[in-house]
Amino acid sequence: MKDSTAFIVTDMLKSVMKEPYGTGRLANIPSLPVAGKTGSTNFTPEQRAANNIHLRV
């Protein structure tokens, strides 16, 4: 992955935690650099286990 691509992806993951509209904003730790990915809560534990959803990038 190019450095520029990694920067853009990381910036998007940071916004999930820090922006007022971010779905991970309640898990933000203001004193630490954090980034997060949300959105897989619509899957049941059985679906995650069957498809390894928790391991996808």
mmCIF entry with sequence, helices, sheets and N, C-alpha, C, O atoms, coordinates in Angstrom:
data_MODEL
# 
_entry.id   MODEL 
# 
_entity.id                         1 
_entity.type                       polymer 
_entity.pdbx_number_of_molecules   1 
# 
_entity_poly.entity_id                      1 
_entity_poly.type                           'polypeptide(L)' 
_entity_poly.nstd_linkage                   no 
_entity_poly.nstd_monomer                   no 
_entity_poly.pdbx_seq_one_letter_code       MKDSTAFIVTDMLKSVMKEPYGTGRLANIPSLPVAGKTGSTNFTPEQRAANNIHLRV 
_entity_poly.pdbx_seq_one_letter_code_can   MKDSTAFIVTDMLKSVMKEPYGTGRLANIPSLPVAGKTGSTNFTPEQRAANNIHLRV 
_entity_poly.pdbx_strand_id                 A 
# 
loop_
_entity_poly_seq.entity_id 
_entity_poly_seq.num 
_entity_poly_seq.mon_id 
_entity_poly_seq.hetero 
1 1  MET n 
1 2  LYS n 
1 3  ASP n 
1 4  SER n 
1 5  THR n 
1 6  ALA n 
1 7  PHE n 
1 8  ILE n 
1 9  VAL n 
1 10 THR n 
1 11 ASP n 
1 12 MET n 
1 13 LEU n 
1 14 LYS n 
1 15 SER n 
1 16 VAL n 
1 17 MET n 
1 18 LYS n 
1 19 GLU n 
1 20 PRO n 
1 21 TYR n 
1 22 GLY n 
1 23 THR n 
1 24 GLY n 
1 25 ARG n 
1 26 LEU n 
1 27 ALA n 
1 28 ASN n 
1 29 ILE n 
1 30 PRO n 
1 31 SER n 
1 32 LEU n 
1 33 PRO n 
1 34 VAL n 
1 35 ALA n 
1 36 GLY n 
1 37 LYS n 
1 38 THR n 
1 39 GLY n 
1 40 SER n 
1 41 THR n 
1 42 ASN n 
1 43 PHE n 
1 44 THR n 
1 45 PRO n 
1 46 GLU n 
1 47 GLN n 
1 48 ARG n 
1 49 ALA n 
1 50 ALA n 
1 51 ASN n 
1 52 ASN n 
1 53 ILE n 
1 54 HIS n 
1 55 LEU n 
1 56 ARG n 
1 57 VAL n 
# 
_struct_asym.id          A 
_struct_asym.entity_id   1 
# 
loop_
_struct_conf.conf_type_id 
_struct_conf.id 
_struct_conf.pdbx_PDB_helix_id 
_struct_conf.beg_label_comp_id 
_struct_conf.beg_label_asym_id 
_struct_conf.beg_label_seq_id 
_struct_conf.pdbx_beg_PDB_ins_code 
_struct_conf.end_label_comp_id 
_struct_conf.end_label_asym_id 
_struct_conf.end_label_seq_id 
_struct_conf.pdbx_end_PDB_ins_code 
_struct_conf.beg_auth_comp_id 
_struct_conf.beg_auth_asym_id 
_struct_conf.beg_auth_seq_id 
_struct_conf.end_auth_comp_id 
_struct_conf.end_auth_asym_id 
_struct_conf.end_auth_seq_id 
_struct_conf.pdbx_PDB_helix_class 
_struct_conf.details 
_struct_conf.pdbx_PDB_helix_length 
HELX_P HELX_P1 AA1 ASP A 3  ? LYS A 18 ? ASP A 3  LYS A 18 1 ? 16 
HELX_P HELX_P2 AA2 ARG A 25 ? ALA A 27 ? ARG A 25 ALA A 27 5 ? 3  
HELX_P HELX_P3 AA3 PRO A 45 ? ASN A 51 ? PRO A 45 ASN A 51 1 ? 7  
HELX_P HELX_P4 AA4 ILE A 53 ? LEU A 55 ? ILE A 53 LEU A 55 5 ? 3  
# 
_struct_conf_type.id          HELX_P 
_struct_conf_type.criteria    ? 
_struct_conf_type.reference   ? 
# 
loop_
_atom_site.group_PDB 
_atom_site.id 
_atom_site.type_symbol 
_atom_site.label_atom_id 
_atom_site.label_alt_id 
_atom_site.label_comp_id 
_atom_site.label_asym_id 
_atom_site.label_entity_id 
_atom_site.label_seq_id 
_atom_site.pdbx_PDB_ins_code 
_atom_site.Cartn_x 
_atom_site.Cartn_y 
_atom_site.Cartn_z 
_atom_site.occupancy 
_atom_site.B_iso_or_equiv 
_atom_site.pdbx_formal_charge 
_atom_site.auth_seq_id 
_atom_site.auth_comp_id 
_atom_site.auth_asym_id 
_atom_site.auth_atom_id 
_atom_site.pdbx_PDB_model_num 
ATOM 1   N N  . MET A 1 1  ? 0.841   -1.162  0.000  1.00 0.00 ? 1  MET A N  1 
ATOM 2   C CA . MET A 1 1  ? 0.000   0.000   0.000  1.00 0.00 ? 1  MET A CA 1 
ATOM 3   C C  . MET A 1 1  ? 0.894   1.236   0.000  1.00 0.00 ? 1  MET A C  1 
ATOM 4   O O  . MET A 1 1  ? 1.889   1.294   0.723  1.00 0.00 ? 1  MET A O  1 
ATOM 5   N N  . LYS A 1 2  ? 0.536   2.208   -0.807 1.00 0.00 ? 2  LYS A N  1 
ATOM 6   C CA . LYS A 1 2  ? 1.296   3.450   -0.844 1.00 0.00 ? 2  LYS A CA 1 
ATOM 7   C C  . LYS A 1 2  ? 1.079   4.219   0.458  1.00 0.00 ? 2  LYS A C  1 
ATOM 8   O O  . LYS A 1 2  ? 0.027   4.117   1.089  1.00 0.00 ? 2  LYS A O  1 
ATOM 9   N N  . ASP A 1 3  ? 2.090   4.986   0.845  1.00 0.00 ? 3  ASP A N  1 
ATOM 10  C CA . ASP A 1 3  ? 1.980   5.804   2.049  1.00 0.00 ? 3  ASP A CA 1 
ATOM 11  C C  . ASP A 1 3  ? 0.781   6.738   1.979  1.00 0.00 ? 3  ASP A C  1 
ATOM 12  O O  . ASP A 1 3  ? 0.088   6.944   2.976  1.00 0.00 ? 3  ASP A O  1 
ATOM 13  N N  . SER A 1 4  ? 0.540   7.300   0.809  1.00 0.00 ? 4  SER A N  1 
ATOM 14  C CA . SER A 1 4  ? -0.579  8.240   0.662  1.00 0.00 ? 4  SER A CA 1 
ATOM 15  C C  . SER A 1 4  ? -1.921  7.543   0.877  1.00 0.00 ? 4  SER A C  1 
ATOM 16  O O  . SER A 1 4  ? -2.845  8.132   1.437  1.00 0.00 ? 4  SER A O  1 
ATOM 17  N N  . THR A 1 5  ? -2.028  6.297   0.437  1.00 0.00 ? 5  THR A N  1 
ATOM 18  C CA . THR A 1 5  ? -3.261  5.531   0.639  1.00 0.00 ? 5  THR A CA 1 
ATOM 19  C C  . THR A 1 5  ? -3.455  5.219   2.117  1.00 0.00 ? 5  THR A C  1 
ATOM 20  O O  . THR A 1 5  ? -4.557  5.358   2.649  1.00 0.00 ? 5  THR A O  1 
ATOM 21  N N  . ALA A 1 6  ? -2.381  4.797   2.777  1.00 0.00 ? 6  ALA A N  1 
ATOM 22  C CA . ALA A 1 6  ? -2.451  4.500   4.212  1.00 0.00 ? 6  ALA A CA 1 
ATOM 23  C C  . ALA A 1 6  ? -2.852  5.739   5.003  1.00 0.00 ? 6  ALA A C  1 
ATOM 24  O O  . ALA A 1 6  ? -3.629  5.645   5.953  1.00 0.00 ? 6  ALA A O  1 
ATOM 25  N N  . PHE A 1 7  ? -2.331  6.893   4.619  1.00 0.00 ? 7  PHE A N  1 
ATOM 26  C CA . PHE A 1 7  ? -2.671  8.141   5.299  1.00 0.00 ? 7  PHE A CA 1 
ATOM 27  C C  . PHE A 1 7  ? -4.163  8.434   5.169  1.00 0.00 ? 7  PHE A C  1 
ATOM 28  O O  . PHE A 1 7  ? -4.817  8.787   6.150  1.00 0.00 ? 7  PHE A O  1 
ATOM 29  N N  . ILE A 1 8  ? -4.695  8.290   3.967  1.00 0.00 ? 8  ILE A N  1 
ATOM 30  C CA . ILE A 1 8  ? -6.116  8.577   3.731  1.00 0.00 ? 8  ILE A CA 1 
ATOM 31  C C  . ILE A 1 8  ? -7.004  7.618   4.520  1.00 0.00 ? 8  ILE A C  1 
ATOM 32  O O  . ILE A 1 8  ? -7.977  8.043   5.143  1.00 0.00 ? 8  ILE A O  1 
ATOM 33  N N  . VAL A 1 9  ? -6.673  6.327   4.495  1.00 0.00 ? 9  VAL A N  1 
ATOM 34  C CA . VAL A 1 9  ? -7.472  5.339   5.220  1.00 0.00 ? 9  VAL A CA 1 
ATOM 35  C C  . VAL A 1 9  ? -7.423  5.622   6.718  1.00 0.00 ? 9  VAL A C  1 
ATOM 36  O O  . VAL A 1 9  ? -8.455  5.595   7.388  1.00 0.00 ? 9  VAL A O  1 
ATOM 37  N N  . THR A 1 10 ? -6.233  5.893   7.246  1.00 0.00 ? 10 THR A N  1 
ATOM 38  C CA . THR A 1 10 ? -6.095  6.192   8.668  1.00 0.00 ? 10 THR A CA 1 
ATOM 39  C C  . THR A 1 10 ? -6.873  7.442   9.041  1.00 0.00 ? 10 THR A C  1 
ATOM 40  O O  . THR A 1 10 ? -7.507  7.490   10.095 1.00 0.00 ? 10 THR A O  1 
ATOM 41  N N  . ASP A 1 11 ? -6.829  8.449   8.186  1.00 0.00 ? 11 ASP A N  1 
ATOM 42  C CA . ASP A 1 11 ? -7.571  9.681   8.450  1.00 0.00 ? 11 ASP A CA 1 
ATOM 43  C C  . ASP A 1 11 ? -9.074  9.403   8.528  1.00 0.00 ? 11 ASP A C  1 
ATOM 44  O O  . ASP A 1 11 ? -9.765  9.955   9.383  1.00 0.00 ? 11 ASP A O  1 
ATOM 45  N N  . MET A 1 12 ? -9.572  8.556   7.644  1.00 0.00 ? 12 MET A N  1 
ATOM 46  C CA . MET A 1 12 ? -10.994 8.193   7.691  1.00 0.00 ? 12 MET A CA 1 
ATOM 47  C C  . MET A 1 12 ? -11.322 7.445   8.981  1.00 0.00 ? 12 MET A C  1 
ATOM 48  O O  . MET A 1 12 ? -12.355 7.694   9.602  1.00 0.00 ? 12 MET A O  1 
ATOM 49  N N  . LEU A 1 13 ? -10.439 6.528   9.381  1.00 0.00 ? 13 LEU A N  1 
ATOM 50  C CA . LEU A 1 13 ? -10.678 5.763   10.602 1.00 0.00 ? 13 LEU A CA 1 
ATOM 51  C C  . LEU A 1 13 ? -10.615 6.654   11.839 1.00 0.00 ? 13 LEU A C  1 
ATOM 52  O O  . LEU A 1 13 ? -11.315 6.397   12.819 1.00 0.00 ? 13 LEU A O  1 
ATOM 53  N N  . LYS A 1 14 ? -9.789  7.692   11.805 1.00 0.00 ? 14 LYS A N  1 
ATOM 54  C CA . LYS A 1 14 ? -9.741  8.653   12.913 1.00 0.00 ? 14 LYS A CA 1 
ATOM 55  C C  . LYS A 1 14 ? -11.048 9.427   13.009 1.00 0.00 ? 14 LYS A C  1 
ATOM 56  O O  . LYS A 1 14 ? -11.537 9.690   14.108 1.00 0.00 ? 14 LYS A O  1 
ATOM 57  N N  . SER A 1 15 ? -11.615 9.793   11.863 1.00 0.00 ? 15 SER A N  1 
ATOM 58  C CA . SER A 1 15 ? -12.847 10.588  11.877 1.00 0.00 ? 15 SER A CA 1 
ATOM 59  C C  . SER A 1 15 ? -14.012 9.819   12.494 1.00 0.00 ? 15 SER A C  1 
ATOM 60  O O  . SER A 1 15 ? -14.911 10.429  13.072 1.00 0.00 ? 15 SER A O  1 
ATOM 61  N N  . VAL A 1 16 ? -14.012 8.506   12.382 1.00 0.00 ? 16 VAL A N  1 
ATOM 62  C CA . VAL A 1 16 ? -15.054 7.676   12.997 1.00 0.00 ? 16 VAL A CA 1 
ATOM 63  C C  . VAL A 1 16 ? -15.077 7.892   14.507 1.00 0.00 ? 16 VAL A C  1 
ATOM 64  O O  . VAL A 1 16 ? -16.134 7.820   15.135 1.00 0.00 ? 16 VAL A O  1 
ATOM 65  N N  . MET A 1 17 ? -13.909 8.155   15.084 1.00 0.00 ? 17 MET A N  1 
ATOM 66  C CA . MET A 1 17 ? -13.782 8.308   16.529 1.00 0.00 ? 17 MET A CA 1 
ATOM 67  C C  . MET A 1 17 ? -13.933 9.751   17.001 1.00 0.00 ? 17 MET A C  1 
ATOM 68  O O  . MET A 1 17 ? -14.432 9.990   18.101 1.00 0.00 ? 17 MET A O  1 
ATOM 69  N N  . LYS A 1 18 ? -13.516 10.700  16.198 1.00 0.00 ? 18 LYS A N  1 
ATOM 70  C CA . LYS A 1 18 ? -13.396 12.071  16.678 1.00 0.00 ? 18 LYS A CA 1 
ATOM 71  C C  . LYS A 1 18 ? -14.490 13.031  16.236 1.00 0.00 ? 18 LYS A C  1 
ATOM 72  O O  . LYS A 1 18 ? -14.797 13.979  16.958 1.00 0.00 ? 18 LYS A O  1 
ATOM 73  N N  . GLU A 1 19 ? -15.074 12.813  15.091 1.00 0.00 ? 19 GLU A N  1 
ATOM 74  C CA . GLU A 1 19 ? -16.059 13.759  14.569 1.00 0.00 ? 19 GLU A CA 1 
ATOM 75  C C  . GLU A 1 19 ? -17.400 13.599  15.290 1.00 0.00 ? 19 GLU A C  1 
ATOM 76  O O  . GLU A 1 19 ? -17.737 12.502  15.735 1.00 0.00 ? 19 GLU A O  1 
ATOM 77  N N  . PRO A 1 20 ? -18.165 14.689  15.406 1.00 0.00 ? 20 PRO A N  1 
ATOM 78  C CA . PRO A 1 20 ? -19.462 14.615  16.096 1.00 0.00 ? 20 PRO A CA 1 
ATOM 79  C C  . PRO A 1 20 ? -20.419 13.595  15.475 1.00 0.00 ? 20 PRO A C  1 
ATOM 80  O O  . PRO A 1 20 ? -21.267 13.041  16.174 1.00 0.00 ? 20 PRO A O  1 
ATOM 81  N N  . TYR A 1 21 ? -20.292 13.342  14.172 1.00 0.00 ? 21 TYR A N  1 
ATOM 82  C CA . TYR A 1 21 ? -21.151 12.376  13.487 1.00 0.00 ? 21 TYR A CA 1 
ATOM 83  C C  . TYR A 1 21 ? -20.568 10.965  13.509 1.00 0.00 ? 21 TYR A C  1 
ATOM 84  O O  . TYR A 1 21 ? -21.219 10.022  13.060 1.00 0.00 ? 21 TYR A O  1 
ATOM 85  N N  . GLY A 1 22 ? -19.356 10.811  14.023 1.00 0.00 ? 22 GLY A N  1 
ATOM 86  C CA . GLY A 1 22 ? -18.678 9.516   14.007 1.00 0.00 ? 22 GLY A CA 1 
ATOM 87  C C  . GLY A 1 22 ? -19.386 8.476   14.850 1.00 0.00 ? 22 GLY A C  1 
ATOM 88  O O  . GLY A 1 22 ? -19.782 8.750   15.983 1.00 0.00 ? 22 GLY A O  1 
ATOM 89  N N  . THR A 1 23 ? -19.545 7.293   14.305 1.00 0.00 ? 23 THR A N  1 
ATOM 90  C CA . THR A 1 23 ? -20.262 6.244   15.027 1.00 0.00 ? 23 THR A CA 1 
ATOM 91  C C  . THR A 1 23 ? -19.448 5.659   16.170 1.00 0.00 ? 23 THR A C  1 
ATOM 92  O O  . THR A 1 23 ? -20.000 4.947   17.009 1.00 0.00 ? 23 THR A O  1 
ATOM 93  N N  . GLY A 1 24 ? -18.154 5.937   16.226 1.00 0.00 ? 24 GLY A N  1 
ATOM 94  C CA . GLY A 1 24 ? -17.313 5.465   17.324 1.00 0.00 ? 24 GLY A CA 1 
ATOM 95  C C  . GLY A 1 24 ? -16.956 6.557   18.312 1.00 0.00 ? 24 GLY A C  1 
ATOM 96  O O  . GLY A 1 24 ? -16.098 6.353   19.171 1.00 0.00 ? 24 GLY A O  1 
ATOM 97  N N  . ARG A 1 25 ? -17.594 7.710   18.209 1.00 0.00 ? 25 ARG A N  1 
ATOM 98  C CA . ARG A 1 25 ? -17.217 8.876   19.018 1.00 0.00 ? 25 ARG A CA 1 
ATOM 99  C C  . ARG A 1 25 ? -17.307 8.623   20.520 1.00 0.00 ? 25 ARG A C  1 
ATOM 100 O O  . ARG A 1 25 ? -16.547 9.219   21.283 1.00 0.00 ? 25 ARG A O  1 
ATOM 101 N N  . LEU A 1 26 ? -18.211 7.760   20.962 1.00 0.00 ? 26 LEU A N  1 
ATOM 102 C CA . LEU A 1 26 ? -18.341 7.497   22.391 1.00 0.00 ? 26 LEU A CA 1 
ATOM 103 C C  . LEU A 1 26 ? -17.186 6.657   22.924 1.00 0.00 ? 26 LEU A C  1 
ATOM 104 O O  . LEU A 1 26 ? -16.984 6.589   24.136 1.00 0.00 ? 26 LEU A O  1 
ATOM 105 N N  . ALA A 1 27 ? -16.436 6.026   22.050 1.00 0.00 ? 27 ALA A N  1 
ATOM 106 C CA . ALA A 1 27 ? -15.276 5.233   22.458 1.00 0.00 ? 27 ALA A CA 1 
ATOM 107 C C  . ALA A 1 27 ? -13.977 6.019   22.329 1.00 0.00 ? 27 ALA A C  1 
ATOM 108 O O  . ALA A 1 27 ? -12.900 5.490   22.604 1.00 0.00 ? 27 ALA A O  1 
ATOM 109 N N  . ASN A 1 28 ? -14.072 7.277   21.913 1.00 0.00 ? 28 ASN A N  1 
ATOM 110 C CA . ASN A 1 28 ? -12.878 8.101   21.735 1.00 0.00 ? 28 ASN A CA 1 
ATOM 111 C C  . ASN A 1 28 ? -12.181 8.340   23.069 1.00 0.00 ? 28 ASN A C  1 
ATOM 112 O O  . ASN A 1 28 ? -12.836 8.521   24.095 1.00 0.00 ? 28 ASN A O  1 
ATOM 113 N N  . ILE A 1 29 ? -10.862 8.340   23.049 1.00 0.00 ? 29 ILE A N  1 
ATOM 114 C CA . ILE A 1 29 ? -10.044 8.669   24.213 1.00 0.00 ? 29 ILE A CA 1 
ATOM 115 C C  . ILE A 1 29 ? -9.260  9.917   23.830 1.00 0.00 ? 29 ILE A C  1 
ATOM 116 O O  . ILE A 1 29 ? -8.243  9.817   23.144 1.00 0.00 ? 29 ILE A O  1 
ATOM 117 N N  . PRO A 1 30 ? -9.717  11.098  24.261 1.00 0.00 ? 30 PRO A N  1 
ATOM 118 C CA . PRO A 1 30 ? -9.135  12.351  23.785 1.00 0.00 ? 30 PRO A CA 1 
ATOM 119 C C  . PRO A 1 30 ? -7.620  12.471  23.965 1.00 0.00 ? 30 PRO A C  1 
ATOM 120 O O  . PRO A 1 30 ? -6.964  13.138  23.166 1.00 0.00 ? 30 PRO A O  1 
ATOM 121 N N  . SER A 1 31 ? -7.060  11.848  24.981 1.00 0.00 ? 31 SER A N  1 
ATOM 122 C CA . SER A 1 31 ? -5.625  11.983  25.234 1.00 0.00 ? 31 SER A CA 1 
ATOM 123 C C  . SER A 1 31 ? -4.764  11.015  24.419 1.00 0.00 ? 31 SER A C  1 
ATOM 124 O O  . SER A 1 31 ? -3.537  11.049  24.519 1.00 0.00 ? 31 SER A O  1 
ATOM 125 N N  . LEU A 1 32 ? -5.389  10.156  23.619 1.00 0.00 ? 32 LEU A N  1 
ATOM 126 C CA . LEU A 1 32 ? -4.649  9.174   22.824 1.00 0.00 ? 32 LEU A CA 1 
ATOM 127 C C  . LEU A 1 32 ? -5.009  9.285   21.348 1.00 0.00 ? 32 LEU A C  1 
ATOM 128 O O  . LEU A 1 32 ? -6.140  9.629   21.006 1.00 0.00 ? 32 LEU A O  1 
ATOM 129 N N  . PRO A 1 33 ? -4.048  8.994   20.471 1.00 0.00 ? 33 PRO A N  1 
ATOM 130 C CA . PRO A 1 33 ? -4.385  8.930   19.045 1.00 0.00 ? 33 PRO A CA 1 
ATOM 131 C C  . PRO A 1 33 ? -5.159  7.634   18.781 1.00 0.00 ? 33 PRO A C  1 
ATOM 132 O O  . PRO A 1 33 ? -4.636  6.541   18.998 1.00 0.00 ? 33 PRO A O  1 
ATOM 133 N N  . VAL A 1 34 ? -6.376  7.756   18.322 1.00 0.00 ? 34 VAL A N  1 
ATOM 134 C CA . VAL A 1 34 ? -7.208  6.574   18.090 1.00 0.00 ? 34 VAL A CA 1 
ATOM 135 C C  . VAL A 1 34 ? -7.816  6.606   16.695 1.00 0.00 ? 34 VAL A C  1 
ATOM 136 O O  . VAL A 1 34 ? -8.041  7.668   16.115 1.00 0.00 ? 34 VAL A O  1 
ATOM 137 N N  . ALA A 1 35 ? -8.069  5.435   16.185 1.00 0.00 ? 35 ALA A N  1 
ATOM 138 C CA . ALA A 1 35 ? -8.758  5.256   14.914 1.00 0.00 ? 35 ALA A CA 1 
ATOM 139 C C  . ALA A 1 35 ? -9.614  4.009   15.076 1.00 0.00 ? 35 ALA A C  1 
ATOM 140 O O  . ALA A 1 35 ? -9.257  3.107   15.835 1.00 0.00 ? 35 ALA A O  1 
ATOM 141 N N  . GLY A 1 36 ? -10.725 3.947   14.382 1.00 0.00 ? 36 GLY A N  1 
ATOM 142 C CA . GLY A 1 36 ? -11.590 2.792   14.555 1.00 0.00 ? 36 GLY A CA 1 
ATOM 143 C C  . GLY A 1 36 ? -12.428 2.502   13.333 1.00 0.00 ? 36 GLY A C  1 
ATOM 144 O O  . GLY A 1 36 ? -12.588 3.341   12.447 1.00 0.00 ? 36 GLY A O  1 
ATOM 145 N N  . LYS A 1 37 ? -12.954 1.304   13.305 1.00 0.00 ? 37 LYS A N  1 
ATOM 146 C CA . LYS A 1 37 ? -13.842 0.872   12.228 1.00 0.00 ? 37 LYS A CA 1 
ATOM 147 C C  . LYS A 1 37 ? -15.113 0.366   12.882 1.00 0.00 ? 37 LYS A C  1 
ATOM 148 O O  . LYS A 1 37 ? -15.071 -0.471  13.784 1.00 0.00 ? 37 LYS A O  1 
ATOM 149 N N  . THR A 1 38 ? -16.219 0.868   12.429 1.00 0.00 ? 38 THR A N  1 
ATOM 150 C CA . THR A 1 38 ? -17.498 0.426   12.969 1.00 0.00 ? 38 THR A CA 1 
ATOM 151 C C  . THR A 1 38 ? -18.352 -0.098  11.820 1.00 0.00 ? 38 THR A C  1 
ATOM 152 O O  . THR A 1 38 ? -17.984 0.034   10.653 1.00 0.00 ? 38 THR A O  1 
ATOM 153 N N  . GLY A 1 39 ? -19.481 -0.687  12.155 1.00 0.00 ? 39 GLY A N  1 
ATOM 154 C CA . GLY A 1 39 ? -20.419 -1.052  11.117 1.00 0.00 ? 39 GLY A CA 1 
ATOM 155 C C  . GLY A 1 39 ? -20.709 -2.523  10.960 1.00 0.00 ? 39 GLY A C  1 
ATOM 156 O O  . GLY A 1 39 ? -21.573 -2.880  10.159 1.00 0.00 ? 39 GLY A O  1 
ATOM 157 N N  . SER A 1 40 ? -20.036 -3.396  11.678 1.00 0.00 ? 40 SER A N  1 
ATOM 158 C CA . SER A 1 40 ? -20.309 -4.820  11.506 1.00 0.00 ? 40 SER A CA 1 
ATOM 159 C C  . SER A 1 40 ? -21.265 -5.347  12.571 1.00 0.00 ? 40 SER A C  1 
ATOM 160 O O  . SER A 1 40 ? -21.387 -6.560  12.744 1.00 0.00 ? 40 SER A O  1 
ATOM 161 N N  . THR A 1 41 ? -21.940 -4.457  13.283 1.00 0.00 ? 41 THR A N  1 
ATOM 162 C CA . THR A 1 41 ? -22.867 -4.887  14.325 1.00 0.00 ? 41 THR A CA 1 
ATOM 163 C C  . THR A 1 41 ? -24.165 -5.444  13.771 1.00 0.00 ? 41 THR A C  1 
ATOM 164 O O  . THR A 1 41 ? -24.973 -5.996  14.519 1.00 0.00 ? 41 THR A O  1 
ATOM 165 N N  . ASN A 1 42 ? -24.374 -5.306  12.476 1.00 0.00 ? 42 ASN A N  1 
ATOM 166 C CA . ASN A 1 42 ? -25.595 -5.837  11.881 1.00 0.00 ? 42 ASN A CA 1 
ATOM 167 C C  . ASN A 1 42 ? -25.525 -7.341  11.655 1.00 0.00 ? 42 ASN A C  1 
ATOM 168 O O  . ASN A 1 42 ? -26.517 -7.956  11.263 1.00 0.00 ? 42 ASN A O  1 
ATOM 169 N N  . PHE A 1 43 ? -24.371 -7.933  11.897 1.00 0.00 ? 43 PHE A N  1 
ATOM 170 C CA . PHE A 1 43 ? -24.202 -9.368  11.723 1.00 0.00 ? 43 PHE A CA 1 
ATOM 171 C C  . PHE A 1 43 ? -24.361 -10.077 13.062 1.00 0.00 ? 43 PHE A C  1 
ATOM 172 O O  . PHE A 1 43 ? -23.919 -9.569  14.093 1.00 0.00 ? 43 PHE A O  1 
ATOM 173 N N  . THR A 1 44 ? -24.981 -11.234 13.048 1.00 0.00 ? 44 THR A N  1 
ATOM 174 C CA . THR A 1 44 ? -25.104 -12.035 14.263 1.00 0.00 ? 44 THR A CA 1 
ATOM 175 C C  . THR A 1 44 ? -23.755 -12.685 14.559 1.00 0.00 ? 44 THR A C  1 
ATOM 176 O O  . THR A 1 44 ? -22.912 -12.787 13.668 1.00 0.00 ? 44 THR A O  1 
ATOM 177 N N  . PRO A 1 45 ? -23.539 -13.126 15.800 1.00 0.00 ? 45 PRO A N  1 
ATOM 178 C CA . PRO A 1 45 ? -22.292 -13.840 16.105 1.00 0.00 ? 45 PRO A CA 1 
ATOM 179 C C  . PRO A 1 45 ? -22.082 -15.055 15.201 1.00 0.00 ? 45 PRO A C  1 
ATOM 180 O O  . PRO A 1 45 ? -20.952 -15.383 14.841 1.00 0.00 ? 45 PRO A O  1 
ATOM 181 N N  . GLU A 1 46 ? -23.177 -15.714 14.842 1.00 0.00 ? 46 GLU A N  1 
ATOM 182 C CA . GLU A 1 46 ? -23.072 -16.885 13.967 1.00 0.00 ? 46 GLU A CA 1 
ATOM 183 C C  . GLU A 1 46 ? -22.590 -16.488 12.568 1.00 0.00 ? 46 GLU A C  1 
ATOM 184 O O  . GLU A 1 46 ? -21.782 -17.192 11.962 1.00 0.00 ? 46 GLU A O  1 
ATOM 185 N N  . GLN A 1 47 ? -23.089 -15.360 12.064 1.00 0.00 ? 47 GLN A N  1 
ATOM 186 C CA . GLN A 1 47 ? -22.652 -14.885 10.749 1.00 0.00 ? 47 GLN A CA 1 
ATOM 187 C C  . GLN A 1 47 ? -21.181 -14.476 10.780 1.00 0.00 ? 47 GLN A C  1 
ATOM 188 O O  . GLN A 1 47 ? -20.434 -14.769 9.846  1.00 0.00 ? 47 GLN A O  1 
ATOM 189 N N  . ARG A 1 48 ? -20.766 -13.804 11.844 1.00 0.00 ? 48 ARG A N  1 
ATOM 190 C CA . ARG A 1 48 ? -19.357 -13.411 11.952 1.00 0.00 ? 48 ARG A CA 1 
ATOM 191 C C  . ARG A 1 48 ? -18.462 -14.646 12.002 1.00 0.00 ? 48 ARG A C  1 
ATOM 192 O O  . ARG A 1 48 ? -17.418 -14.687 11.352 1.00 0.00 ? 48 ARG A O  1 
ATOM 193 N N  . ALA A 1 49 ? -18.870 -15.652 12.775 1.00 0.00 ? 49 ALA A N  1 
ATOM 194 C CA . ALA A 1 49 ? -18.068 -16.870 12.892 1.00 0.00 ? 49 ALA A CA 1 
ATOM 195 C C  . ALA A 1 49 ? -18.004 -17.617 11.565 1.00 0.00 ? 49 ALA A C  1 
ATOM 196 O O  . ALA A 1 49 ? -16.952 -18.137 11.194 1.00 0.00 ? 49 ALA A O  1 
ATOM 197 N N  . ALA A 1 50 ? -19.118 -17.671 10.855 1.00 0.00 ? 50 ALA A N  1 
ATOM 198 C CA . ALA A 1 50 ? -19.171 -18.414 9.599  1.00 0.00 ? 50 ALA A CA 1 
ATOM 199 C C  . ALA A 1 50 ? -18.365 -17.745 8.494  1.00 0.00 ? 50 ALA A C  1 
ATOM 200 O O  . ALA A 1 50 ? -17.819 -18.420 7.621  1.00 0.00 ? 50 ALA A O  1 
ATOM 201 N N  . ASN A 1 51 ? -18.292 -16.435 8.531  1.00 0.00 ? 51 ASN A N  1 
ATOM 202 C CA . ASN A 1 51 ? -17.652 -15.701 7.440  1.00 0.00 ? 51 ASN A CA 1 
ATOM 203 C C  . ASN A 1 51 ? -16.364 -14.989 7.824  1.00 0.00 ? 51 ASN A C  1 
ATOM 204 O O  . ASN A 1 51 ? -15.779 -14.285 7.001  1.00 0.00 ? 51 ASN A O  1 
ATOM 205 N N  . ASN A 1 52 ? -15.918 -15.161 9.059  1.00 0.00 ? 52 ASN A N  1 
ATOM 206 C CA . ASN A 1 52 ? -14.727 -14.460 9.547  1.00 0.00 ? 52 ASN A CA 1 
ATOM 207 C C  . ASN A 1 52 ? -14.823 -12.955 9.298  1.00 0.00 ? 52 ASN A C  1 
ATOM 208 O O  . ASN A 1 52 ? -13.828 -12.314 8.963  1.00 0.00 ? 52 ASN A O  1 
ATOM 209 N N  . ILE A 1 53 ? -16.008 -12.402 9.460  1.00 0.00 ? 53 ILE A N  1 
ATOM 210 C CA . ILE A 1 53 ? -16.232 -10.980 9.208  1.00 0.00 ? 53 ILE A CA 1 
ATOM 211 C C  . ILE A 1 53 ? -15.327 -10.124 10.082 1.00 0.00 ? 53 ILE A C  1 
ATOM 212 O O  . ILE A 1 53 ? -14.870 -9.066  9.647  1.00 0.00 ? 53 ILE A O  1 
ATOM 213 N N  . HIS A 1 54 ? -15.063 -10.562 11.297 1.00 0.00 ? 54 HIS A N  1 
ATOM 214 C CA . HIS A 1 54 ? -14.239 -9.770  12.208 1.00 0.00 ? 54 HIS A CA 1 
ATOM 215 C C  . HIS A 1 54 ? -12.788 -9.675  11.745 1.00 0.00 ? 54 HIS A C  1 
ATOM 216 O O  . HIS A 1 54 ? -12.025 -8.881  12.296 1.00 0.00 ? 54 HIS A O  1 
ATOM 217 N N  . LEU A 1 55 ? -12.389 -10.458 10.755 1.00 0.00 ? 55 LEU A N  1 
ATOM 218 C CA . LEU A 1 55 ? -11.012 -10.435 10.271 1.00 0.00 ? 55 LEU A CA 1 
ATOM 219 C C  . LEU A 1 55 ? -10.857 -9.695  8.950  1.00 0.00 ? 55 LEU A C  1 
ATOM 220 O O  . LEU A 1 55 ? -9.741  -9.580  8.442  1.00 0.00 ? 55 LEU A O  1 
ATOM 221 N N  . ARG A 1 56 ? -11.919 -9.204  8.397  1.00 0.00 ? 56 ARG A N  1 
ATOM 222 C CA . ARG A 1 56 ? -11.842 -8.556  7.084  1.00 0.00 ? 56 ARG A CA 1 
ATOM 223 C C  . ARG A 1 56 ? -11.267 -7.163  7.179  1.00 0.00 ? 56 ARG A C  1 
ATOM 224 O O  . ARG A 1 56 ? -11.411 -6.473  8.189  1.00 0.00 ? 56 ARG A O  1 
ATOM 225 N N  . VAL A 1 57 ? -10.613 -6.763  6.104  1.00 0.00 ? 57 VAL A N  1 
ATOM 226 C CA . VAL A 1 57 ? -10.027 -5.425  6.029  1.00 0.00 ? 57 VAL A CA 1 
ATOM 227 C C  . VAL A 1 57 ? -10.851 -4.584  5.095  1.00 0.00 ? 57 VAL A C  1 
ATOM 228 O O  . VAL A 1 57 ? -10.539 -3.413  4.880  1.00 0.00 ? 57 VAL A O  1 
# 
